[in-house]
Amino acid sequence: MRPTLRFLDDGLISRIVDQARELLQTLGVAIHNPEAVAVLADHGADVDPSGERVRLSGAIVDRALETAPSSFALYDVLGNRTHDFTGNEVHFTPGSSAISILDGETGEIRKPTTADYVRYAKLMKGLDHLASQSTAFVPADVPESISDSYRLFLSLLFCEKPVITGAFTVEGFDVLRDLQLIVRGSAEELTRKPLAVLSCCPTSPLAWSQVTSQNVVDCARHSIPVEFIAMPLSGLVAPVTVVGTLIQHTAETLSGVVLSQLANPGAPMLWGGAPAIFDIRYETTPLGALETMMIDCGYAEVGKFLGLPTQAYASQSDAKQLDAQAGLETGMGATLAALAGINNIAGPGMLDFVACQSLEKLVVDNEICGMTFRLLEGIRPREDFPALPLFQELLRDKHLIIADHTRRHLRDEIRFPGPTIDRANRSRWMDEGGVPLRKRAALEVDRLVAEAEPSALAESVKGELVRRMEAEGRRVGVDHLPSRDL
């Protein structure tokens, strides 16, 4: 049987949802975007005289939940299905939008470049337990105004996996859409085989900015999947209790569901988030805190209760280096999220409160994700009954190393990690150079990047991607993008 984890019973979930619905009906949500407000008003939402605060009745919420799809799939750039956001299916993706990278050679945190991003995209081709790319960090060698579309451009050009991404501006959405259309060939084909998921983040408490609400509307109208990333911070801009934070998260995410579904009923979405507790001692928001992980699992249970596929930032660390804290927090988060059946688990590679991405940590985290998949397979009998013949063989031969039973079931029962994980005895480890974890991970990054094959995307399509991105660069005064040199 598949092992599972739950923190909430259905009765408590019902009370959380009821309270969230009351917040939306009584207090409403502030939406700083006239077009988004008009979408809601056209469907009967109550808009106060300011034109920004919108109250959502229970009937409007119910209508949105009725049309919201219970699952959808993702496909890679070649059109192969890679994700099934159904039930308790689990997929991992790197954390997204870091502003720094941990330099694998120096151990210093620095600004990333295009060369770093290309190296990342090539690395992702070899990490089997990460089903999708994310636009993991923001290259600092292009203008900020095009950095959102530039990240997606590099991902589509150098790696075949689907992408978790997002637009930083309203204008940036058009380029993100165009890049996906180039790969798919038509709007109909992009709708049939989604290539990317865009993150859309409400502002706590109970608000949507002009950019993010417009992204929700635009994605819905073009049937591009979104993941709602509500970020209530317990004890700062959300109640300090887990239940109170879950009520707020539910209200904020429901408001996004309503906006999306009223803009286009049936638009695909993930019930997601990146909430955190607030550590008053340091004035930080640790995503590696146990309570943060409990909130993640709790809101995913709410999403499942509502019949929606789920997402969470739940497998990263607040550590600054690839150290024991990084492994502790990432491993615990990945395990809890997988046991909770969260469909899209984000975070591998991330350090420093999701501000820093590490390629070496990505390699280690890929192994953590592989361990969780073995955990999800659970314990099952494999020709273990009757037991007597096998034990007779053991007593006769004194071992079962080459037994037929061992050869049939070894790979199913025991997962053998890659060279980043040390399982040698000490003498062998010393004979092989006594290489520490960080160095082993760096060597594996180098190997996987060197072995990465060019994307099988048609050269004509690659050329169209380049032309569209270079046109966007010229629009902001950049005649020569760094990617051309690579």
N, C-alpha and C positions, 0 to 999 in steps of 0.2 A: 504494500500500500504506500501511497505517496504521503510523506509526513507533512503536516500543516501546522499553522500557528494562528491563533486568534486572541485578540485582547478585549474585544467587545462582544456582548451578546446582542441579538436582534432587538431586544427591548431597549437597550441603551442607544443603539444606533437610531431607532425610531425617534427617541426623544431628542437626540442631537439634530436630526433632520428637521423635526418639527420646530425647534428653536431657531434654526437657521432660516427656515421659511418665514417665521414670524419677524425676524430681523429684516428680511427683504421686503416684507409687506408693510412694516411699520416705519423702520428707519430708512429703508431703501439703500441705493448705492449711488455714489457720485460718479458720473461719466462725463469727462471733460472733452466731449466730441459731439458736435451737433448732429452729424450723420448717424452715429450710433444711437444717440437719443431718439432720433426720428424713427429708426428701425423699431425700437421698443414702443414708442408712442403709437405708431401705426398699428400695433397689435394690442392696444388697450392699456399699456402701462401708464401709471399716473406720474406725470412730470410736474415738479413743483415750479413756482414762478421764476426761480433762478435759471431754469432751463437745463440744469445739470443733475440734480438729484432725482432719481427715478425709483419709484416704488413698484415692486413686482408682486402681483396678486398670486394666490395659490393656483388659480386657474391657468395663469400664464406659465408658471413653473411646471405644472402638470403637462401642459401642451408641449413644452420643450422636451421634457423627459420621455414623452411618448414617441417623439420622432428621433431622438438621439440613438444612434446605432450602438448595439451591444458589443460589436467587435469590428475590426477591419484588418486588412493585411498590408504589408509593405513589400516592395520589390526593389531589387538592385538595379543598377544602370543598364544591365543587359536584359531586364525584364523577368528575372528569376525571382520567385517568391522566397522571401527570407524570414518574414515575421507573421505570426498569427496571434493577434491580440484577443484571444478567446479564453474564457474561463481562468484557469491558473497557469496558463502558458507563460514562461519567464524568458525574457531577453535582456541582455546587458548592453549598455552603450557608454562610452567615455563621458566624463563631465564636460560641460560646454562653457565657452566664452571666457576662459581664463585670460587675464591680462599679463601674465608672466609665465615663464617656463623655467624649470629647474635644469640647469646646464649639466649634462651627463658627465662632462670631463672635469669641470671645476667645482661642481657642487654648489655653485652660486645661483641665486634667483635673478633672472634678467628679463629684459623685454624680448619677445619672440620675433622671428623674421619669417619671410616667405620660405627660405631654405629650411627652417625648422618645421614649417607646416608641411612641406612636401615630404620631408623625412617621416613625419607623423603619419601622413596618408599612406605611404609605402609600408610603414610598420603595421598599420591596421590590416593590411591584406593578409598578414601572417598570424593574427591573433584570433584563433578559431572560436573562442568562447565569447567574443564581443561581436554581436550580430550586425551592429550598425556603427557607422562613424558618427561622431558629433562634430560640429564646428568648434573644435576643442579649445582653441585659443585664438587671440586676435593679433595677427601680424602687425607689428608697429612700423613697418617700412612702406605702408600705403596710407593715404589719408583716411581718417576715421570715418568720413562720410561714405566711403565705399567698402569699409572693412567687413561689413556683414555679407554682401554679395561676393566679395573676393574670397572669403573663406569657403563658401559653397562652391564657387568656381574651381578652386584648387582641389576640393574633395571629389568633385565629379570628374575632374581631369585625371587624377592620379590613383583613385581607388574605386572599386566597383560597388562597395557596400552602400545601402541607403543611408541617409543623413538626417540627424536630428540637428536643427538649426534654428534661426530666428532672425527677424529684421530689426535693425536699430532705429530705422526711420520709416515713415509712411512711403517715401519714394523708393526705399530699398526693397520693399515688397515686390515692385514691378520687375526688378532685375532678378530677384530670387525666383519669381514665377517664370520669367523668360528662360532662365538657365535650365529649369526643369522641363519646359516645353521643348527646348532644343534636344534634350536627351530623349524624350518620349516621342516627339514628332507631331503630336497634336494634343489639344485640350482633352479630347475624348479619351485618348490613350492614357494621359496623365491621371484622369479621374478613375479609369479602370485599373491602373497599376500605379498607386501612389509611390513616389520616390523619396519624399522627405516629410518630416513632421516639424512644424514651426512652433516654438515655445511662445506663449502669450501670457503675460504676467499681470494680474491685477495688483493694485497698490493697497497695502494694508494701512488702515482699516477701511474696507468696504468702498473701494474707489477703483476707477480705471482711467489711465492717462489717455491723451488724445492718440498717441502712437499705438499703444497696445490694443485699445478698443478697435481702432481702424484695422489693425492686423487681423483681429478676430473676424470682423466683417468681410474683409477681403479674402481671407482663407476660406471662409464658408462659401462665399459666392463662387469661388473657383474650385471648390471641393478638395482643397489641400488640407490634410489633417493638421490639427493643432493639439498641443498638450497645454493644459491650463496649469500655470505654475504660481499658485497663491503662496505667499511667504509671510504669514503671520508669525510674529516673534513673541514667544511666551514671556510675559512679564515686562514687555516693552510696548509693543503696539498690538498686543493680544492679551487675553487673560493669562495669568501665570499657570493655571491648571491645564492639564492635558485635555480634559473634556471641554473646557472653555475655548481653548485654541481650536479644537476640532469643530466646535459650533461655528466659529468665525471662518475657518477654512472652508467649511461646507457652504456657508452663505456666499463667500467670495467666488468659489468655484461654480456654484449654481448660477450665479449671475452671468458668468461666462458661457455656461451651457445655454442659458436662455438667449443671450445675444447671438450666439452662433446658430442656434436652431431656428430662430425667427428670421435670420438673414437668409438661411437656406436649410429647410428641414431635411434631416438625414445627413448633414455634414459630419464627417468623421472626426473623432476627438478622443483624447485621453484625459481621464480624471487624475490630474497630477498635482505636483507642488514641490516646494522647497522650504517648508517651515523650519523653524529652529527655536530652541530655547534662547534666552538672553542670559549670559553669564555676567551678573552684575559686578563681579570682582574685577573683570578685565574689560567690560563693556564690549564683549564679542558675542557672536552668534554661532556657537559650535554645531556644525552639522555632524560631527563625530560623537556627540553626546548621546548617551543611551536614551534619554527622554526624547530627543529629537527623533531617534529611530522608532520609538514607540508611537509618536505622533504620526510618522510616515505610515506605519502599519495600520494605525487606527483610521486614518483618512482613506486608505485604500479599502478597508473594510466597508466604509461608508459608500465609496464608489461602487463596489461590488453589490452592495445592498440595493443601490439604485439601478443596477444592471448595466454599468458602464465599464469599459476597459480602463486600466489604471497605469499610473507612472509614479515614480518617486526618485528623488535624489537621496540615495540610501547606501552608497558604497564608496565613500570617500573619507578623507582624513583632514583634520585641522593641523596636523604636524607640518613642519617646515622642511623636513628631509625624509628620505626613504629609510625610516627607522622603525623601532618596535611599536611606537604609537601609531604610525601609519598602517602597519599590518593589523594591529588590534582593532582600530576603529573601522577600517575598510572590511576586514573579515567578518566582524560582528554585524555590520550593516548589511553586507551582501547576504549573509546567512539568514538574518531575520526577514529581509525583504523577499528572498526566494521562498522561504517557508510560508510567508503571507500570500504568496501567489501574485505578487505585483508584476504586471505584464511587461513593463519597460523600466528597468532599473538603471538609473544614471549615476555616474560618479567615478568609475575607474580612472586612475591616473591623477586625480585631483588632490591637491594639498592646500594648506593655508586658507581655509574658509572659502574654497572654490575660486581662489584668486590665481592659483598656480597649477600648471599641468606638468607632469613628468613622464617622459617616454619610458624611463626605467621602471617607474611605478606601474605604468600600463602593463608592462610585461609581467610583473609580479601579480598585479590584480587580475590579469587574464587567468593565471593559475588559481587564484582565489575563486573566480567565477566557475572554473572547471570543477573545483571541489564542491561548490554548491550544487552543480548539476548532478554530480554523483550522489550527493545527499538526497536530492529530490527523487532519485530512483528508488530510494528506500531499501528495505530488506525483503528479499523474496527467495523462495526455495528454487534451487536449480539442480534437479536430480539428487536431492538430499534425502529422499525417502524411497525405499527403505535405506537406512544408514549402515546396516550391518556389512554389506559387501565392501563398501569403501573403507571401513575400519579394519576389515580383514586384510585388505590390500596394504593398509598402513602398517599393520603389525608384521606382515610378511616382508615388505620391502624396506621398512624403517623410515620411509619418506614418501611424499606424494608429488615430488617435483615434476616427474614426467608422466604422471598418471593421466589416463584419457580424460578423467573428470577435470583435472587441473587444466589440461590443454583446451578443453571445450569452454571453460568458464573463467579462465584467468583474466582476460581482458574485460569481461563483463563485470566482474566482482571487484577488481583492484585497478584503480586509476593510477597510472604512472605519469607524474608531472614531467615537464621539460627541464632543461639544464639549469634554469634559474633556481630551482628548489634543490637544496642539498640533502641527500639521503645517504651519502657515503659514511663509512666509519671514519674516525678521526685520522687514523694512519693513512688511509687512502686519500682523504681530503688534503692532508699535508703533502703527500707524494705528488698530488696534482696541482700543487701550488698554494694551497690554503686560501683560495680566492674568496673574498667576502661577498655578501649579497649584492651590494651596489655594483661591484665590478662584474659579477656574473650577469646581472640584469643588463648592464651596459654592453657586454659582449653579445648577449642575445639580441638586443636592439640592433647592433651593427650587423649581425648575421641576417636577421629578417629583412632589414632594409636592403642589404646587398642582394638578397635572393628574390626580392619582389619583382615580379614580371610587370611590364607595362600594362596598363588597363586595356582590356579587349574592346573597349568602346571604339566604334568606327572612327577612322582618322578624319573623315569628313565632318562627323559630329564634333570631334575635338576642335577642329578648325572653327566651327560655328561658335563654340563656347568661347574660344580665344577672341574671336571678333566681337562678340557681344560684350565681353568683359573689358576689352581694350576701348570700345566705344564709351562704356561707362567711365573708364579712367579719363579719357579725353574730356568728358563732360565736366569733370572737376579739375581739369588742368594737368593731368598726368599723361604724358605722351609715351612713357616707357614703363610698363609695369615690371616689377622685379621678377615675376614668373617667366618672362621672356628669356631671361638669362639662364633658366633652368630647363 
